[in-house]
Amino acid sequence: MQGELLILFPPTPASDWSCPSIEMVISRPAVLINLGFSLKDNVIIDTLHMFEHRLNEIGDILWDAFLAIRSGENVYSLAFKFFREAFKPERNLKKDDLLNFLKSKFGYHEQVLVVKQYFIEEKK
């Protein structure tokens, strides 16, 4: 899945590179999903983390594509799943770009609910 996105968003874009449309971004993972792969939370967060240094440039289109693919879920559910995945200690995030990006995608209410739920689950 990430390889498909690296083709669309090369680490060092050529001078004539242009940002692909959301339809094109959705179509690449859709091919793999039709073959039986799924766009799980960890894949989304891994992808956003992989492109962390370019989230200002391409984050919105990736985000919109991921939400379109996962359109059957509500915003709170997605917020909780994505934050929980991003907060995993094994990720050992060195920068806060990814967390700031996620935070920007959800309203204050969702952020508070997610943090409360996260700490409730951590106490179990």
C-alpha positions as CSV (number, residue, x, y, z in Angstrom):
1,M,0.0,0.0,0.0
2,Q,2.7,2.4,0.9
3,G,4.7,1.6,-2.2
4,E,1.7,2.6,-4.3
5,L,1.6,5.9,-2.5
6,L,5.4,6.4,-2.9
7,I,4.9,6.2,-6.6
8,L,2.3,9.0,-6.5
9,F,4.3,11.0,-3.9
10,P,8.0,10.4,-4.6
11,P,10.4,11.3,-1.8
12,T,12.3,13.6,-4.1
13,P,9.8,14.8,-6.7
14,A,10.9,15.7,-10.2
15,S,10.7,19.3,-11.2
16,D,7.7,18.6,-13.4
17,W,5.9,16.6,-10.6
18,S,2.3,17.6,-9.9
19,C,0.2,16.6,-7.0
20,P,-2.2,13.8,-8.0
21,S,-5.9,14.2,-7.8
22,I,-7.8,12.6,-4.9
23,E,-9.4,10.2,-7.4
24,M,-6.0,9.0,-8.4
25,V,-4.9,8.6,-4.8
26,I,-8.0,6.6,-4.0
27,S,-7.7,4.4,-7.0
28,R,-4.2,3.1,-6.1
29,P,-5.2,1.6,-2.7
30,A,-8.6,0.5,-4.2
31,V,-6.8,-1.9,-6.5
32,L,-5.1,-3.5,-3.5
33,I,-8.3,-3.5,-1.5
34,N,-10.0,-5.3,-4.3
35,L,-7.3,-8.0,-4.1
36,G,-8.1,-8.5,-0.4
37,F,-5.8,-6.0,1.4
38,S,-7.4,-3.6,3.9
39,L,-6.6,0.0,4.8
40,K,-6.1,-0.5,8.5
41,D,-5.4,2.1,11.1
42,N,-1.7,1.2,11.4
43,V,-1.3,1.5,7.6
44,I,-2.8,5.0,7.6
45,I,-0.7,6.2,10.5
46,D,2.4,4.5,9.0
47,T,1.8,6.3,5.7
48,L,1.2,9.7,7.4
49,H,4.3,9.1,9.5
50,M,6.3,8.2,6.3
51,F,5.3,11.5,4.7
52,E,5.5,13.5,8.0
53,H,8.0,15.9,6.5
54,R,5.6,16.7,3.7
55,L,2.2,16.8,5.5
56,N,1.9,20.5,4.9
57,E,2.2,19.8,1.1
58,I,0.3,16.5,0.6
59,G,-1.3,15.7,4.0
60,D,-4.8,17.0,3.1
61,I,-5.1,14.9,-0.1
62,L,-3.9,11.8,1.7
63,W,-6.3,12.5,4.5
64,D,-9.2,13.0,2.2
65,A,-8.4,9.8,0.3
66,F,-8.2,7.8,3.5
67,L,-11.5,9.2,4.8
68,A,-13.2,8.4,1.5
69,I,-11.9,4.8,1.6
70,R,-13.0,4.5,5.2
71,S,-16.3,6.4,4.7
72,G,-18.4,4.0,6.6
73,E,-17.0,5.1,10.0
74,N,-17.9,8.1,12.1
75,V,-15.4,10.9,12.8
76,Y,-15.1,10.1,16.6
77,S,-14.3,6.4,15.9
78,L,-11.7,7.3,13.3
79,A,-10.2,10.0,15.6
80,F,-9.9,7.5,18.5
81,K,-8.4,4.8,16.3
82,F,-5.9,7.1,14.6
83,F,-4.8,8.8,17.8
84,R,-4.5,5.5,19.6
85,E,-2.3,4.1,16.8
86,A,-0.2,7.2,16.7
87,F,0.4,7.2,20.5
88,K,1.7,3.7,20.6
89,P,5.1,3.8,22.4
90,E,6.8,1.6,19.9
91,R,6.3,4.4,17.3
92,N,8.9,6.4,19.2
93,L,7.9,9.6,17.5
94,K,10.7,12.1,17.5
95,K,8.7,15.0,16.1
96,D,5.2,16.2,16.8
97,D,4.3,16.9,13.1
98,L,2.1,13.8,12.8
99,L,0.2,14.4,16.1
100,N,-0.3,18.1,15.2
101,F,-1.6,17.0,11.8
102,L,-4.1,14.6,13.4
103,K,-5.1,17.2,15.9
104,S,-5.8,19.7,13.1
105,K,-8.2,17.2,11.5
106,F,-10.5,16.9,14.5
107,G,-12.5,19.4,16.5
108,Y,-11.7,20.2,20.1
109,H,-14.7,18.0,21.3
110,E,-13.4,14.9,19.4
111,Q,-9.8,15.6,20.8
112,V,-11.0,15.7,24.4
113,L,-13.1,12.5,24.0
114,V,-10.2,10.7,22.4
115,V,-7.7,11.7,25.1
116,K,-10.2,10.7,27.8
117,Q,-10.9,7.3,26.2
118,Y,-7.2,6.7,25.6
119,F,-6.3,7.2,29.3
120,I,-9.3,5.1,30.4
121,E,-8.1,2.2,28.2
122,E,-4.5,2.7,29.4
123,K,-5.6,2.2,33.0
124,K,-7.1,-1.2,32.2
